[in-house]
Amino acid sequence: MFVRGIRGATTVERNEENDILSATTALLNQIIIENGIIPEEIASVFVTVTPDLTATFPARAIRQMPGWDLVPLMCSLEIPVEGGLPRCIRLMVMVNTDKQQNEIIHVYQREAMRLRPDLSKLTKA
């Protein structure tokens, strides 16, 4: 068994609590579906946001999902790189799995699909 990282990213239109929470939930749900994982298999989730998202902690959305109350979560600010994608939420889901690296499906939604177009082909949400 390995610990594999599953990457995901999405964007929101506005710096508003409901937008951030719903986008985070949608992103994690797609990661769950694409990779067939359950909370018990998760080692941890690292969440970053760009500095322009201050309305709430995205981890709140994850904590409210059934079965995710004991999963270790950590939020942080993304490095503010000039010209970087604004209003972006990123997840790094660390999962215990027997899958090989090339079997992991990374999920990029909305404007975040521009970050990794090579990995965004499978998920157009």
ZILIN-V488649 format. One record per pair of residues at least 24 apart in sequence whose C-alpha atoms are under 10 Angstrom apart, sorted by the first residue. I is the first residue (numbers start at 1). J is the second residue. D is the distance in Angstrom with one decimal. If there is no record, write none. Layout:
BEGIN
i: (I:I)
j: (J:J)
d: (D:D)
END
This chain:
BEGIN
i: (1:1:1:1:1:1:2:2:2:2:2:2:2:2:3:3:3:3:3:3:3:3:3:3:3:4:4:4:4:4:4:4:4:4:4:4:4:4:5:5:5:5:5:5:5:5:5:5:5:5:5:5:5:5:6:6:6:6:6:6:6:6:6:6:6:6:6:6:7:7:7:7:7:7:7:7:7:7:7:7:7:7:8:8:8:8:8:8:8:8:8:8:8:8:8:8:8:8:9:9:9:9:9:9:9:9:9:9:9:9:9:9:9:9:9:9:10:10:10:10:10:10:10:10:10:10:10:10:10:10:10:11:11:11:11:11:11:11:11:11:11:11:11:11:11:12:12:12:12:12:12:12:12:13:13:13:13:13:14:14:14:14:15:15:15:15:15:15:16:16:16:16:17:17:17:17:17:17:17:18:18:18:18:19:19:19:20:20:20:20:20:20:20:20:20:20:20:20:20:21:21:21:21:21:21:21:21:21:22:22:22:23:23:23:23:23:23:24:24:24:24:24:24:24:24:24:25:25:25:25:25:25:25:25:26:26:26:27:27:27:27:27:27:27:27:28:28:28:28:28:28:28:29:29:30:30:30:30:30:30:30:31:31:31:31:31:31:31:31:32:32:32:33:34:34:34:34:34:34:35:35:35:35:35:35:35:35:36:36:37:37:37:38:38:38:39:39:39:39:39:39:39:39:40:40:40:40:40:40:41:41:41:41:41:42:42:42:42:42:42:42:42:42:43:43:43:43:43:43:43:44:44:44:44:44:44:44:44:44:44:45:45:45:45:45:45:45:45:45:45:46:46:46:46:46:46:46:46:46:46:47:47:47:47:47:47:47:47:47:47:47:48:48:48:48:48:48:48:48:48:48:48:49:49:49:49:49:49:49:49:49:49:49:49:50:50:50:50:50:50:50:50:50:50:50:50:50:51:51:51:51:51:51:51:51:52:52:52:52:52:52:53:53:53:53:53:54:58:58:58:59:84:85:85:85:85:86:86:87:87:88)
j: (95:96:97:98:99:100:94:95:96:97:98:99:100:101:41:42:43:93:94:95:96:97:98:99:101:42:43:92:93:94:95:96:97:98:99:100:101:104:42:43:44:45:46:91:92:93:94:95:96:97:101:104:105:106:31:32:35:45:91:92:93:94:95:101:104:105:106:107:31:45:46:90:91:92:93:94:104:105:106:107:108:119:47:89:90:91:92:93:105:106:107:108:109:112:113:116:119:120:47:48:49:88:89:90:91:92:106:107:108:109:110:111:112:113:115:116:49:87:88:89:90:91:107:108:109:110:111:112:113:115:125:49:50:85:86:87:88:89:90:108:109:110:111:112:113:53:86:87:88:89:110:111:112:86:87:88:110:111:52:53:55:87:52:53:54:55:56:87:53:54:55:56:53:54:55:56:57:58:61:55:56:58:61:55:56:58:49:53:54:55:56:57:58:59:60:61:87:88:89:55:56:57:58:59:60:61:62:64:58:61:62:58:61:88:89:109:110:57:58:59:60:61:62:89:90:91:58:59:60:61:62:63:64:65:61:109:125:89:90:91:107:108:109:110:125:61:62:65:91:92:93:107:62:65:105:106:107:108:109:123:125:91:93:104:105:106:107:108:123:93:105:107:105:104:105:106:107:122:123:95:97:99:103:104:105:106:107:104:105:95:96:97:67:68:95:65:66:67:68:69:70:71:95:67:68:70:71:95:96:71:94:95:96:97:68:70:71:72:93:94:95:96:97:71:72:73:93:94:95:96:70:71:72:73:74:92:93:94:95:96:71:72:73:74:75:91:92:93:94:95:72:73:74:75:76:90:91:92:93:94:73:74:75:76:77:78:89:90:91:92:93:74:75:76:77:78:79:88:89:90:91:92:75:76:77:78:79:80:86:87:88:89:90:91:76:77:78:79:80:81:84:85:86:87:88:89:90:76:77:78:79:80:86:87:88:77:78:80:86:87:88:77:86:87:88:89:87:89:90:91:91:115:111:112:114:115:111:112:111:112:112)
d: (10.0:6.5:5.5:4.8:8.1:9.6:9.8:8.0:5.6:5.4:6.0:7.7:8.4:9.4:9.5:8.9:7.7:9.8:6.3:5.4:4.5:6.3:8.6:9.4:9.9:9.6:9.4:9.6:8.0:5.6:5.3:6.4:6.9:9.0:8.2:8.4:7.1:8.0:9.9:9.7:9.6:9.2:9.9:9.5:6.0:5.5:4.5:6.3:9.0:10.0:8.8:8.3:9.9:8.9:7.7:9.8:8.7:9.4:7.8:5.6:5.0:6.4:7.4:9.5:6.7:7.0:5.6:8.0:8.4:10.0:9.7:7.5:5.8:4.8:6.5:8.9:9.2:8.2:5.0:6.4:8.1:9.8:9.6:8.4:5.7:5.0:6.5:8.1:9.2:5.7:4.6:5.3:7.9:8.7:9.5:9.9:9.9:9.7:9.6:9.3:9.6:6.9:5.5:4.2:6.1:8.9:8.9:6.7:4.9:6.3:8.5:8.9:5.7:7.7:8.4:9.5:9.9:8.5:5.8:5.4:6.6:8.9:8.6:6.0:4.8:5.7:6.7:5.0:7.6:9.7:9.6:9.4:9.7:8.5:7.6:5.5:4.4:6.0:8.7:9.3:7.3:6.0:5.9:6.0:9.3:9.0:8.7:5.7:6.7:8.0:8.1:8.5:9.6:9.3:7.1:9.5:9.8:9.7:9.4:8.3:9.5:7.4:7.1:5.3:6.7:5.9:8.7:7.2:8.0:8.2:5.4:7.7:9.2:8.5:5.1:5.4:8.4:8.7:10.0:8.9:8.7:9.9:9.5:9.4:9.7:9.8:9.7:8.1:9.4:7.8:7.2:8.1:6.2:9.7:9.6:8.4:9.1:9.3:8.0:9.8:7.9:8.0:5.7:8.2:7.1:5.0:8.3:9.9:9.0:7.3:9.9:8.7:8.9:9.9:8.3:9.2:9.6:9.8:6.1:8.0:9.1:6.4:7.4:7.2:8.6:8.6:8.6:9.3:9.5:5.9:6.5:9.9:9.2:8.0:9.6:9.1:9.0:9.1:9.0:8.4:7.3:7.9:7.2:10.0:8.9:9.4:7.7:9.8:8.0:10.0:8.7:8.7:9.6:9.5:9.9:9.4:7.1:9.4:9.3:8.4:8.5:9.6:8.6:9.7:7.5:7.0:6.1:9.3:9.6:9.8:9.7:9.8:9.7:8.5:6.2:8.2:8.1:9.2:8.8:9.9:10.0:9.4:8.5:6.6:6.1:8.5:9.8:10.0:9.9:8.0:9.2:8.7:8.4:9.0:9.1:9.7:8.9:6.1:5.8:9.0:8.5:6.9:8.9:8.0:8.4:8.9:7.9:9.0:8.9:9.4:8.7:5.7:5.3:7.2:9.1:9.8:6.8:8.5:7.1:5.9:4.4:6.1:9.0:7.1:7.2:9.4:7.9:5.3:5.5:6.6:9.6:6.0:4.8:5.9:8.1:8.3:6.2:5.3:7.3:9.7:7.5:6.4:5.0:6.5:8.7:6.7:5.6:4.5:6.0:8.7:8.5:6.0:5.0:6.1:7.8:8.2:5.8:5.1:6.5:8.1:7.4:5.9:4.6:6.3:8.4:9.1:7.2:5.7:4.7:6.5:8.5:8.3:5.6:4.7:5.2:5.4:9.1:8.2:5.8:5.1:6.6:8.6:7.8:6.6:5.2:5.4:9.0:9.9:9.2:7.3:5.7:4.6:6.3:9.0:8.9:5.9:5.0:7.3:6.9:9.5:8.8:8.1:6.5:5.8:5.5:6.8:8.8:9.5:6.1:6.8:8.1:6.8:8.4:7.9:9.0:9.5:10.0:9.5:7.0:6.0:8.6:9.1:8.7:5.9:7.8:8.5:9.7:7.8:9.5:9.7:9.8:9.5:8.1:7.5:8.7:8.1:9.2:9.3:9.4:9.5:7.0)
END
